[in-house]
Amino acid sequence: MIQDRITTAVDTALKDHREEMERQMRHMEQTLNSISSIELRPRTRLYITASGIEVMVRFPVGLKDAADIDDRVMREIYAAIDQEPKLKLAGSGMPTLRTDISTPTPA
């Protein structure tokens, strides 16, 4: 249920950016032989920790749009957390946002 909510939230946040992501994906596939399209799609991972469940969301985004898209994703995740049954945030009560500006490494 948690992964479904987070995945839906990320998809909703990125829907306006989807065309640009697809364009970038096609360009990278043509330029880099070893990149697969799966690597360039939004992904969510759940990890069970001592304090609860940690969710990692990774999605491709251009640097010029990163801050705006990060904000959209966080708003959608907050809305997903607030849906019934509500999810309780572990720790400080505020999700941690880390922007990873690395590029995919060819296998």
C-alpha positions in Angstrom: 0.0 0.0 0.0 2.8 2.4 0.9 4.7 1.8 -2.3 1.5 2.2 -4.4 0.8 5.5 -2.7 4.3 6.9 -3.2 4.5 5.6 -6.8 1.1 7.3 -7.6 2.3 10.5 -5.9 5.5 10.6 -8.0 3.7 9.8 -11.2 1.2 12.6 -10.5 4.0 15.1 -9.7 5.9 14.2 -12.9 3.0 14.0 -15.3 3.6 17.6 -16.7 7.3 16.7 -17.1 6.8 13.3 -18.7 7.2 14.5 -22.3 10.6 16.1 -21.5 11.7 13.0 -19.7 10.8 10.8 -22.6 12.7 13.1 -25.0 15.8 12.9 -22.8 15.5 9.2 -22.5 15.4 8.8 -26.3 18.4 11.0 -26.6 20.4 9.1 -24.0 19.4 5.7 -25.5 20.7 6.9 -28.9 23.9 8.4 -27.4 24.8 5.8 -24.9 24.7 2.2 -26.0 24.6 0.7 -22.5 21.7 2.7 -21.0 18.3 1.0 -20.8 15.1 2.9 -20.7 14.3 1.3 -17.3 17.1 3.1 -15.7 15.6 6.5 -16.7 12.1 5.9 -15.2 11.0 7.0 -11.8 11.6 4.3 -9.2 10.6 3.8 -5.6 12.2 1.5 -3.1 11.0 0.5 0.4 13.5 -0.3 3.2 12.6 -1.6 6.6 14.6 0.1 9.3 14.6 0.1 13.1 12.5 3.3 13.1 10.0 2.3 10.4 9.9 2.1 6.7 12.2 4.3 4.6 11.2 5.1 1.1 13.7 6.1 -1.6 12.3 7.8 -4.7 14.6 8.3 -7.7 13.6 10.0 -10.8 15.4 11.6 -13.8 15.1 15.4 -14.1 17.1 18.2 -15.8 19.0 20.5 -13.5 17.1 23.6 -14.6 13.8 22.1 -13.4 15.1 20.1 -10.4 14.0 22.4 -7.6 10.5 22.9 -9.0 10.0 19.2 -9.6 11.4 18.2 -6.2 8.8 20.6 -4.7 6.0 19.0 -6.7 7.1 15.5 -5.7 7.2 16.4 -2.0 3.8 18.0 -2.1 2.3 14.9 -3.7 4.1 12.6 -1.2 2.7 14.7 1.7 -0.8 14.3 0.2 -0.3 10.5 -0.1 0.9 10.3 3.5 -2.2 12.2 4.6 -4.7 9.9 2.8 -6.8 7.5 5.0 -5.5 5.4 6.5 -2.9 8.0 7.4 0.7 7.1 7.5 2.9 8.2 10.5 6.2 9.8 9.7 9.1 8.4 11.8 11.8 10.5 13.4 11.4 14.2 13.2 8.1 14.1 11.3 9.7 15.7 8.3 10.8 13.7 5.2 14.4 14.2 4.2 14.9 15.4 0.7 18.3 14.7 -1.0 18.8 15.7 -4.6 21.2 13.4 -6.3 22.6 15.1 -9.4 24.6 12.2 -10.6 24.1 10.7 -14.0 23.5 7.0 -14.7 26.7 5.1 -15.2 26.8 2.7 -18.1 27.0 -0.9 -17.1 
